Amino acid sequence: MVEQKVTGVVASSSYSSSVVSSKRYDVFLSFRGEDTRKKFTSHLYDALKQKKVETFIDNRLEKGEEISTTLIQVIEDSHISIVIFSENYASSKWCLGELRKIMECKKEKGQIVIPVFYDIDPSHVRKQTGSYEKFFVTHKEEPMCNKWKAALTEAANLAAWDSQTYRVESELLKDIVEDVLQKLAPIYPNCHKGLVGIEENYEKIESLLKVGSNEVKLLGIWGMGGIGKTTLACALYDKLSHEFEGHCFLENVREESDKHGVKALRNKLFSELLGKKNHCFDVAFSVTKFVLSRLGRKKVFIVLDDVATSEQLENLIEDFDFLGLGSRVVVTSRNKQIFSQVDKIYEVKELSFHHSLQLFSLTVFREKQPKHGYEDLSRSATSYCKGVPLALKVLGASLRSRSKGAWECELRKLQKFPNKKIHSVLKLSYDGLDHSQKDIFLDIACFFRGNQRDHVTNMLEAFDFSAISGIEVLLDRALITISGGNQLEMHDLIQEMGWEIVHQECVEDPGRRSRLWKHEEVYEVFKYNKGTDVVEGIILDLSTLIEDLYLGSDFLAKMTNVRFLKIHSWSKFNIFNVYLPNGLSTLSHKMRYLHWDGFCLESLPSIFCAEKLVELCMRCSKLKKLWDGVQNLVNLKTIDLWGSRDLTEIPDLSMAEKLENVSLCYCESLCEVQVHSKSLRVLNLYGCSSLRKFSVTSEELTRLSLAFTAICSIPSSIWHKRKLKALYLTGCRNLHELTDEPRIHGSHKHSHTALASNAERLSMNIKSLSTLRMLWLDDCKKLVSLPKLPPSLEKLSASNCTSLDSYMTQWLVLQHMLQSRIPYLRKNYLRCYDEEYLFPGDHVIDECAFHTTETSITIPYLWKTELYGFIYCIILSKGSLLQSDVSCSVYQDGIRVGWLQKLLEYESLTSNHVLYMYHDINEFDAIAEVHGHFFSNVAFIFENSEASIEEFGIFPIYGSESGLKLVGSREIFESKFIDSQVNICQNST
């Protein structure tokens, strides 16, 4: 007998992404297809898939007499088998064979079996009565008959789910999925790399939390800095959060509340609990009674990490009445006094010597035991760290890959400080750095913690430090870490150790220290002119001022070595500012980084030399110009004058040979901009409402924003920027056309000819932008037509361009979407962009055969050969589409096989709009073959969150020798597109 190939669908899973499992699948589904495939089983499969549970479902409609060896391997390779007993389950020898194998795996391999009785009396299964008795009459001659009966009886006697005890099926599905998650949790233990001695903490904390009870519990995790409070809370969150309906891990409450305020953190907490992702601090989120009511119906798990004061905790969670039954809140803090309102306090103790040695060995040798010959040295080092995990990691990292002699020397050094506190232990790694590495560490500790790694690297290189290698050394010494967002981070104790090093440079006089960051000390040095040539860097947050700060013109004169000056505010609106009533006499000629928000003068000092300047940021300033004449800006890379509304001119930048980014957003007095730097990559003129003329010569330009400017046309030179990837023209209400070439005027007839000729030039212009990926034309109400689009374009936004011809634009976009994939056709796949094309329109073009004003449409048959995917055309009704989405679910014979979702971010549509998207066939889970060369009963269901869908259409995409085809059913037509091999056809189905 030829072995049958298992054709199945596997739910995509990230549930076990952080662990290594010995099994391939979490769940195997055994069911009688004709009974439950299109109903209960498909719904259960979908519910498991949504929870990221790796689930196998056999999707063949016809099965043989015996199960294949491949399917036997699948059953053996599953943690859990769910057996769905239905009326006709026992009629299938295939199903009975599956069941026998499942029960064998339960006995021999410990597989978990979950029976489900779907619309059948459990006793009929257990005793083989009713329909089961009838089916076994036909099986009585089968050699396996008795073993099948035994398997049925054994399975039916297990703890099971009975559909007849539920009023609605959705509740049954919910309980089964929850049961599966609970049974899988112990199979996938928390495997955070490098965690030692944490299991006993788990057990104690879980007993305090009493997970499973309906009470609302608040637990405090308390201990000294570096003892592992956050690590423990994170591990608990990873292990338990899936059992709750909502969850949020709020990191670094102390630091973030200082930056943004507790109210902003509370907004973030509530938005995440309610499922609003990507919340920004600047965006207000109203915590209304309705919001509290919604949360009151959810069981949530909250972690508030590093809460410093009682006020922070009280402001984040004023009371616990709004939390749903069974909710849990975990708070970590160094301050035990904030826990007056908590139910229990768990103190994190030092690690035992055994676990300390394990952690130290893992850090140094990447093994749980010391390397041979290093046993005594490792024990001595471990004893010194006193069970503090952070100290163990820092000291271990400093000894990694070093000789015994170096170890002995380092341990002898430790003996000089017998009473050393934790921050002193951390300082040992700092002592081993060279001069440049020490400067890098202190700069990060004082100025750059939490900043993007790439930006900090560039800044440190500008300071003539060996930044790339230096940061790697700091990472190896565990002095800094890199967050998931590629940000430079360090532990509080390590940062405090860095601060103390700077403090010790001159305890009594902050003006004689290399770095100033505490606002009260900066205030004193500035106000009383106490600065000296020792000072290298200064940072002042304007939001910390309690009054306006008036300074003399020479307050920086003595600080001749300042290379970093940042006077800033994270808020756009400041109550207080720095004022210079007598002007500013000088700035350090060694200045590399100058950031001064709200700068109160009309220009920088006339004697300021900007030769070493790398980054200039002066947002919301009163500048009218930067300086007179031409400066040698050989090192300048960034200029940011955002919101400098009085700025009327920018300097000659022709000598800025390294200039990459110029941002002049909202410089509303600028009428003309000329940037003649050959290295410029980004030019942002957003909101320069008086700007009518601009020019840029750089061939390196990748991003250009002219949004909300007064320009009337785009210079033809722009179309020769071969590296341009994004062009923003939103809100350019005076824009008539996309070129400044002269128009031809004449009679109506001749004007029509001239317009066609002009369109041809436009086509060639935009087509030359071979790397252009995004084009924004929103609110260009005078724009009549679009030129042919370059193949690289992935996003077109032309919202509220009310003069555009919808019919012609739709054909243009269809042509573009097909043509851009021609190079990939011979590779048997089509490039999958995250595509989005939006423009005004109120109906799908008539040539689209498959379109409807309903929410779904079914295509009875689709030719299988060379089907590559589908283009969707969706008509959206006018209104706001911010934070809304549209999605398409694709079903074949009642089983969902594909899904595509698009998040929409359009503030306001003044009319109906057309949205085009592409859905590649390779992104589908599976499509079963029913009629040989055809796919049958393919249903498309479109849904939306906020936007209203008026109509949608579907274009199946096929490949051929001559290119790509759009297939419909009304008529056959072909059209050869300009400069392409693309054919558009309609074939009768």
N, C-alpha and C positions, 0 to 999 in steps of 0.2 A: 504494500500500500504506500502510495506516494505521500510523503509528509506534507500537511497543509500549512501554509504560511499564516501566522497570526497577523491579522490586519486590525490594529487597535488605535486608540487615541490616548495620549498621555497628557494629563493636565500639567501645564508649565508650573514649575515649583521653585520657590526660593525659601521654602519653609526650613529646609535643612542645609541651606547654603553655607552656614558657618560650621558645619560639623561634617565628619566623614562617616557615612553610614555603610554597613555591610550589605544592605538591601538596596535594590534599584527603585522599588516602588513602596509608597506608604500604604496604599489601599488597592486591593483587587476586588472588582465588582462581579459577582456571579448572579445571573438573572435570566429569565425566559424572555427573549426579545419580543415576541408577539404580544406578551402581556403588559410589559412595563417600559419598553425601550423609549417610546415617544412621550411617556408621561413621567412616572415617578423616577425611573432610573436616570433619565436625562437631567431631571431637576436635581437629583442627588449629586450626580457627576458635576454639574455646574456649580452647585453650592460648595463642594469640596475644592473645586478649581479656584473659586474666588478666595478661599482660605489658604491657597498655595499648598495644597496637599497633593503630592504626586500620586495620581490615580490612574489605574489601567482599566480601560473598558474595551471589550471585544465588540467591534462594530459590524461584524459580518451578519447579514440577514439570514443566511442559510449555513448550517453547520453540519458536519459529518457525523458518523456514528460514534467515533472515538475522538477524544481530545488529542491534539498534536503534542509532540514532545516539546515544541517551542512554548506552547501554552502551559505545559507542566512546569517549565523553567520559570515562567512569569509568576505562577502561583508560589513557587518556592522562593522567589525573589521579592516577596511582598511581606510587609510587617503585619498587615491586617487584611482579612478577607471579610467582605460584607456579602452575605448570602440573602438575596431577596426572594423569599418563598411566595409564589403567586399560584393562581388556580391551576395553571398548566405547566408549572415547573417540572413536575415528575414525568411529564410526557416526553421530555427530551433526554435521551441517553447521554447526550453531550453535557447537559447541566448536571445530571447525576454523576457523571464521571468527574466533573469539576469538583462537586461536593465531596466525593470520596477522597480525592487528592487533597482538598483543603483540610478535611478532618485528619488525614494522615500527617500533614504538616503541623497541625495543632499538637498532635501526640508526640511526634518525633522532633520537631524544631521549635515548639513553643509558640507557634503562630497564633495571633489573637483572632477569634472568630466572632463576628457580630451578626446574629440572625435578625432578619426583618420579615414579619408576617404581613404581607400586603393584600388586604381584602380577602383573607382566608383564615379559617379557624385554626389556631395552632395545634389543636388535637388531631386535625386531619393530617398534618405533617408528621406529628409525633407517632401516631398509631397507623398511618397510611390508610385512612378512611376517606369517605367522600370521593372526590375526583381522583385522589391519589390511589385509592383502592382500584378504581377503574383502569388507571394507566398501568398499574403493576400486573394486571391480568395479561396485558400484552407483553410485559417484560419477563413473565415467569420462566420462560425458556432460556433467558440470558444467564450466562455463567456468573455475572457479577450481581445478580438480582438481590441476593441476601446481603451482600456488602453495601449495596445502595440503601436498602431498608435500614440497616444498622447505622449508616451515616446520617440518614434522615432523623432517626430517633435520637441519636447522640446530639445532633445540632439543635433539634427542637427543644431539648432539655437545658440548653444554655440560656443565660440571661439574654433576653431578646426585646425587640421593639415591635409593638403590635399597632398597626394603623387603625384598627377598629376602636381603639381607646382614645383616639384623637378626633376632635371636631373638625379641625382644618389641617390639611396636609403640610402647610408651611411650618407649623409648630413641630410636627414629626421630623421634618428635615432639619430644623434648627437643633433639636435634641440629638439627633444622630451625629451631626457634624461636631457638636460640642463633645459628645462621647468619644469620637475619633480623636479629636485634639487632646483630650485628657489622657487617652491611652497612648498617644504618640509622644507626649511630653517626656515621660521617663526613658523612652527609647533614644531620644535625642538629648542627652545631658548637656548642660551648659559647658562649652568647651573654650572659654576665653583663654587664649594663649598666655602662659605665664602665671595663671592664678594658682596659688598654693595655700592650703589650709583654710579654704573658704567653705567647705561642705558643712563643717560644724556650725559656722555662722548662719548658713542657709537654714539648717534645722531649727536653730533657736529663734531666728527672725520669723520663719514661717509659723512657728507655734505662737508667737506674739501677734502676728497679723491675723491668725485664725481665718485664713482664706476659705471661703465656702459659707461662712455665716452671713446673715443678712445685716449685721451691724455695720455701721460706718466706723472704720478704725483709722487712727492717726498714729504713726510710729516715728519716733525720733531716733536717728542714728548719730551718735555723738562720739567724738574722740579728737585727738590732737591732729594737727596738720601733717599730712603724709602718711597717716596710719592706715589708709585704705577705705575711707568712708564712701567716697564716690565710686570706687571700683566695686565695692560690695553692693551699693545701690544699683549700679548699672547691671551687674549680674542678676540681681533680683528682678529688675525690670525686664531683662531679656527672657527670664524663665517664666515670669508670671503674667506679663502684660497681655498675652494672647487670650487669657481667660476672661478678659474684661471687654466691655463694649466700646470703651474709649480709653485712651491712655496718652500721657504726656510726660516727657522727661525734660524738666526746665533746668538747664545747666547754668552754673556760675551766677547764682542769683545776686550775690553780693556785688560782683563786678558789673553785671549787666544793669542792675538797678542804679548804680552810680553813673553809668553811661546814659541810660535812657529813662530812668525813673521807674518806680515800682508799678505805676499805672500801666505803662507800656508792657511790662512783663505780664501783668494780669490779663491784658488784652491778648497777648500771645498764648497764654495758658488756656483761656476760654476758646480761642479760635481753633487751637489744635484739638481740644476735647470735642469740639463740634465738627471736626473734619475739614476746617478751612485751612488748606495747605499754603505754604509759602507766605505766611503772614509777615508783614514788615512793621517795624516799630513805628514808622511815620504814619501808618494807616490806622485811623481810629476804628475801634471795634466796640460797638455799643453793647454793654452787658445789661440787657433789659430784663424785666420780670419774665418775659417770654423765654429768653435765653436760659435763665435760671430754672424755669419750669421744664425746659427740654433736658437740661442736665439732671434734673431731679428724677428723670425716667431712665437714666443711663447708669450702669455700674461701671465706674471708671477707676483707673490706677494712675496715680500722680506721684512723681518724684520731684521734689524741690531740692536742688543740690546747692550746698554751701550758702545757706541762709545765715546772715550775720546778726540781725537784730529782730526783736519781737515785732517791731513795727513792719518790717518787711513781710514777716509771716502773716500778720494780721491783715495787711493790705492785699496780699495775694489770696488769702482765704479768710474772709471776714468771719464766716461761721460755716458750719458743715451741714446746715439744713438743706442746702441746694443739691448735695451729692446724693445720687441714687443709692438704694439699698445694696449693701455688699461692697461699696466702694472702699478703696484703701488709699491713704496718703502717706508717703515716706518722705521725711525731711532730714537732710544731713546738715550738720553744723559743728563748728568748733565751740560754739557758745551754748552751754547747757541751760542757761537761763531763758532761752527763747522757748523752751519746751513746757511751759506752764500749762498749755492747753492740750498736750498730747496724752494719749492713753497709756503708752509705754515708752520707755527710753532704753535703747540698746547701746551699750558702750562697746566700741571696737577696741579690743586689747591688742597688745603686741603679739607678734607671732611667737610660737614656741621655738626653742632652739632647733628642733628637728625641721620644722617648716622653714625657718629662717635659712638654714643651711641649704635646703632644697631650692629656695628662691634665689639665693646667692649663686649656687652652682648653675642653675638654669641661665642666669644672667651672664656668668663668666664663661662657662663651658658648654652651654646649651644642653646640659644633661642634669639629671636630678642628683647626682653624686659628684663630689670633687674629682678632678682628673688625678690619676695616679701620680704620686709625688707631691701633690698640692694639698693633701688632706689637712695637715696641721696648720698650714698657712690659711686655708679656707676657714677653719674653725676659729682661728684668731681674728680674722676679719669679720666673721659672722658675730662673734661675741661683742666686738666693738660697736656694731650697729644697733644693739639693744632691741631687736625685733621690730624695728621700724621699716616697713616695706620700701619706702622711698629711699631711705639711707642705704639699704641693701642693694638696690638697683644702681644707685649713683656710684657707690664705692665699687661694686662689681664691674660696672662698665669701665671705670678708670683702670681696672687691673686686667681687663680682657686682652689676651694675646701678648701679655708681657712676661718677661723672664722671671725666674724665682728670685734672682738678685733684686729686680725692680720691686717685686712683692715685698721682700724683706725690708728693703729701704722704705717703702711706703708705710708698712706696718710699724716700723720704728718711728717714723714721723708721727704716726697717730699717738704714740705713747707720750708725746710732748703735751698733749691736750687731754688729760684724763677726765676733766669735767666738761668737755665740749658738749654744747647743746646741738639740737638737730641742724640748725642752719649752719653751724660750724662744720658738721659732718658733710653737708652738701658742698661747702666751700672747698673741700679737698679736690674735687674735680676742677674747679676754677683755678686752683693753684697750679695745676698741671698744664694749663694753656700757655701758648706763647703770647707775645704782646698783642698781635693783631686779633687773635682769637678772644682774648680778654676784652678788647674794645668791642668786638662784635657782640659778645655776651652782654656787656653792660648796656650797649645801645638797645638791644632787644628788651632787656629787663626794664629799662627806663622809658623807652619811646615806642617800640615796635611790637610789643606782645599783642597777639590777635590780628596782626596785619598779614596780608597775603605774602607767601614765601617769595614769589617772583619779584614783587615790588620791593620788598625789603632787600633782597639780593642786589637789585639794581642800585638801591640807595647806598648800601654798604660798599659796593664796588666804586661808587662815586666818591666815597670817603677814602679811597685808596687802600681798602682792606681786601684781603683774599677771601671774598664772601662765600663763594661756592664751596671751597674746601673747608673754610671755617665753620660754616653751618653744618656740614657733614660731621666734623669733629664734635660739635656741640650735641648733635643727635646721638653720636656714639657714646658720649659721656653722660647721656640721659639728662643733660641740662635743659634741653628743649625738646618738644615733640611737634609733630605735624598733624593737624586735625584733618578730618575728612574733607573739609573745605579748602585744604592746602594752606591753612593758616599756621603761623608760628605760635606755639603755645609753650608755657612752662608752668610748673607747679607754683602755688602761692609761696611756699617756703623758699624755693629757689629764687623767685623774683625778689623776695624780701632779703635774701642773702646778697643779691646783687645791689639792691638799694643800700644795704649796710656798708658794702665795700666803698661805694661812692661817698656815703656819709662820713666814713672814717678818713677820707682825704683831708677834710678840715671840719672837725666837729662843731666848732663855734661859728664859723663864717661860711654860709652857703655860697657866697660870691667867689670863694676860692676852691670850689669843687668843679669837676669836669662836666657834670650834667645836673640840670635843674628840671624837676618835674612836679614837685609839690607846689600847689598854687600859692600857699602862704609864703613859701620861700622865694618863689619867682616874684611875687608881689613886692616883697621886701627889697630884693635886689634891684628891681626896676625902679621902684618908687624912690629909693634913697641912693641910687646910682652906686651900688656896691659891687658891681661886676668887675672882674679882672680878666687878664689874658689866659687864665686857667680854664675858663668856661668854654666848652666846645659845643654843647647842645642845650636847647631850652624848649620846653613845651608849656603852653599856658592855655587852659580851657576857659574861654570867655564866660561860659555858663556858671563858673565858680565865683565870679566877681559879685560882690555885694554892693558895689558902687562903681561909678565911672572912674577909670584910672587915667589921671592926667600926668604925662611924663615930660621931662625936659628933652630938648632936641639932642642932647649928648648922652642919653641913658644907655646907649649901646657902644659909645666911643671907646671905652676901656676894654671891651670884650672883642679884641682884635682877632681871636682864633675861633670864633663861632662858625661852625660849618652847618649847623642844623638849627633852624628857628621856626617854631610852629606855634602861632597864636590862632586858635581855631575854636569852633563850636560845632557840635553835631546837630544843633538846631539851626534852622534858617532865621530864626528871630531871637535876638538877644536884647535883654533889658539894658545891659551895661556894656561899655566898650572901652577901648584904649584910645585916648586922644592925645594929640601932639600940637598944642596951641602955638608953639614956636617952630614947628616943622621938625624934620629929622636931618641931622647933620651928616650922618655916615652909617654905613652898614659894613660888616666885615667883608674884606675882599676874598676871604677863604670860604665864603658862603656857598654851599652846594645845594642846600634845600631851603627854600624860603616859602613859607606858607603863612599868610597873614590875612585872615578873614576880617572884613569890615575895615580895611586900611583907610584911614581918614584923610589922607592927603591926595592931591591931584597928580602927583608923580613921585617916583623914587628919587633919592638924593642924586644931585647932578654928578657927584664924584664917585658914585657907586660903580664898581667894576664887576661886571657880571660874567667874566671870562670863565670862572670855575663853576658857575651855576648850572645845575643839572635839572632841577625841577622848580618852577615858579607857579605858585598857587595863591591867588589873591581874590577870593570870591566876595561878592557883595561889597566891593570896595568903592571909594569915591574917585578912583583914578580917572583922569581924562586921557592920559598917555603914560607909558611906562618910563620913558626917558627920551632925551634928545639925541639925535645923531645915530650913528651905527656902532653897535657894540660887537666885540668879538665873542660871539656866542658859540664857541667851538664845542662846548660840552652840553649845551642845553638840549633836553629831550622832551620836556613837557611844559606847556603854558596853559594855565587854567584861570580864566578871569570871569567865571560864571557870575552872572547877576551884577556885573559892574555897569550899571545903567548909564553912567555919565561918560563912559569911554567913547572917544570920538576917533581915535586912530590907534593903530598898532605899529610897532617899530619895524624897521627894515630887518628882515630875518634871513637875508640872503647868505649870511655867514654862519647860520645855524645849521651846520652840515650834519648834525646828529638828531635834529628835531623830528619827533615822531608824532606828537599829539598836541593839537591846539584846540582848546574849548573856549568859545566866546558866547556861550548860551546867554540869552537875555541881555546882551549888551545892546540896549535899545537905541542908543544914539549913534551907533555905527552905520554909516551909509555906504561905505565901500571897504572891502577887505582884499588885500593882495598878500599872498604868502608865497614867496619865491625861495622856498627851501626844497632841495632835491630829495630829501629823505622823508618828508612828511607822509604819514600813513593815515592819520585820522584828523579830519577838520569838522568841528561841530559848531554850526552857526544857528542852532535851534533858537527860535524866539527873537532873533535880531530883526525886529519889526520894521526898522528903517532901511535895512540893507537892500539895495537895488543892484549893486555891481559887486562882483567878486572874481578873483582869478587865482588859480593854484597851478604851479608848474610841475610839482612832483609826479614822477611816473610810478612812485611807490604807493600812491593813494589807494587805500582799501575801503575806507568808509567816509562818506560825505553826507552831512545833514544840512539841508537848507529849509527845514520845516519851519513854517510860520514866519517866513521872511517876505519881503516885498518884491522879490525878483519876478521878472516878466518872462524870462527865457533862460535856457541853460546854454552856456558857451559851448560851441562845437568841440573845443579842446577836451572837454570832459569825456566825450565818447572815445577818446584815444587813451584813456587810463586803463590799461590792460589788466591791472590788478584790482580794480574797483569791485568790491563784493556787495556793498550795501549803499543804496542811494535813498535818502529820505526827502520827500517833497511834500509831506503832509501840510495842509493848511496854506499852501502857496496860492492864494486866491487870485493873484494877478497873472498866474502862469497860463499862457495861451498855447504854447507849443514847447516841445522838448529840444529846440535848437535856436540859436541866434542868427542863423543864416537868413538873408533877406527873402521876404515873401513876394510872389508875383501877383500883381493886381491886374484886373481886366474885366471883361464882360462875364456874365454868369457862366456861359459855356466855357470860356477860356479859364475862368477861375477854377472850375471843376477839374480841368486838365492840370492846372498848376498845383492844385491840392494833391492830386494823385502823384505828380512828380515830387512834390515836397515829401509826401509819405514815403516814397521810395528812398529819399535821402535819410529820413528818420530811421528807416529799417536798417540801412547800412550803418548808421551811427551807433544805435544801441546794440546791434549785433556784434560790433567790435569789442564790446565789454565782455570778454570771454570768461571772466571770473565772477561776474555779477550774480549774486545769489538772492538778494532782497531788494525790492523796489517799492517804496512807499509814495503814493500819490494822493493820499486822503484829502478830501475837501478841495481838490483842484477842479472847481466847478466849471471852468471855462475849457477844460480839456475835452476835445471832441473825439479823438481816436488814439489808439495805441499803435506803435510800430511793432514789427515782428520782434519777438523776445529772444534773447540769447539762450542757448541750450542750458547754460549753467543756472538760470534763474529758478529758484525754489519757492519764493514767496512774492506774491503781488498783492498789494493792498491799495485798492482804488475806491475806498468807501466814499460815498457822497460826491463822486465825480459824475454829476447828474447829466452832463452833456455827452457822455460816452454812449455809443450805439451798442446796446446789449447784445443784439444778434451777432454782429461782426466780432465783438469782443469774445463771445463764447466760442466762435469758430477759431479765433486767434489762439485762445488758451488751449483748446483741444489739439490744435496743430502743434503747439509748443510742447504739451505733455507727451505726445507721441514722438515727436522729433527728438526730444532730449534723451530718449531711451534707445535710439537706433544703434549707438555703439555697443550696447550691451546685449542686443538681440541674439547675436551669434554665440553668446556665452550661456544661453539657455536661462537667463534670468534678466529681469529689468531692474535697473537701479531704483531703489526705494528711497525717495526723498521724503522728508517731512514736509510735504507740499501743501500749499494753501494759496488759492487765487480767489480774491473777493472783489466784486465790482457791482454797480447797480444793475438790476434786472428783475422782472416780475414773472417770468415763466421760462420753463425749459424749452429749448429750441424744438421745433416740430419734428425735426429729423430723428429725435430720440424716441425709439419705439417703446422702450420700457420706462414709462413715467406715470406718476399717479399723484393725486392730491390727498390720498389716504396715507396712513402711517406705515403701510407695508405693501409689497408687491412680490408676486411669485413668478419666476420664469420656469415654465414646465420642463423644458429641455435645453441643455447647453452642450454644444459639440465640445468634446474633451480635448482633442488634439490641438496643441499649440495655444491653449487658453493661458494667458499670462496674468490676467487680473481684471479689475473693473475701475472705471472712472465714474465717480459720483458727482452729480449736479444737484445742488440743494438750494431751494429758494427760501430765504430767511425774511421774515417780516420786519418792518422797521421798528426801531426802538433801541434801547441800550443792551449791549451784549457783553458787558464786562463780567468776567469770571463765570461765564456760561459755557456750555459745551454742547456739541452734537455728536451722536454716535450712531453707528450702523452695526447691527447684529445680523449675521448671515447663518441661515439654517438650511440643512438638507434633510428632508424627510423628518422634520421635527427636532433634529439635533443641531445645536449650535456648533458651527465649524469655523466661524470667523467673527472677528470683532475689531472695529476701528473707532477711535475716539479723537475728537479735535477740540481743544480748548480755544474759546473765542475771546478776544480782548479788544472789542470795539466799543468806544464810549457811547456813540449815538449814531444810528443809521436813520437818515431822513426819509428813506423810501425802502422798498423791498430790494434785497440784494441777492446775487448769485454767488454760491460758494462751490468751488471745484476741488475734489480730493482724489487721490489714487489709492487703491487697495490691491496689493500684490497677492497673487494666488499662493505664493510661498509663505505668506504670513498666516494662512489658514491652518487650523489644527489638522483637519483631514476632510476629504470628500470621498464618500464611498461610491463605487460604480454600481449602477443598477441595470442599465440597458446597454452594456457593451461600450460603445463609443460616445455615450451621452452621460451627462450629469442630469439628474432629474429633480424636479420640485425644489429648486433653489429659491428660498425666500429671503428677502431683504427687509429688515425692520429698522426704521429710523426713529431715534428718540432725541430729546433735547431737555436741558435743565431749565434754562430761562428763555431761550430764543424760541419763537414759534415758526415751525416749518410749514410753509404754504404748499410746497410741491417738491418732488424730487424725481430725478431720472438716473438711469443706470446705463452705462455704455460698456458691454463686455469687450475686452481687448484681446485680439488674436495676433500671432506672428505669422508671417509668410515670407516667401522668397523675396518679395518686393518691398517688404517693410512691415508695418503694423496696420491693423484694421480695427475700426469701430463697427461692431455688428449689431444690427437691429432686425426688423422683420417686415417693414413696409415696402421698401423698394431697394434696388441695387444701384449704388452710385459710387463712382470713384473720382478722386480729385488728387492730382499730383501737387504736393506742396512745394513752395519755392525752395530751391536748393536742398531738397531732401528726397529720400526714397520712400517717404511715408504715403501710404494710400489709405483713404477713408472709405469704407464700404458698408453697405447695408445688404445682408443676405437673408433671404426668406427662410424662416424656420418652420 
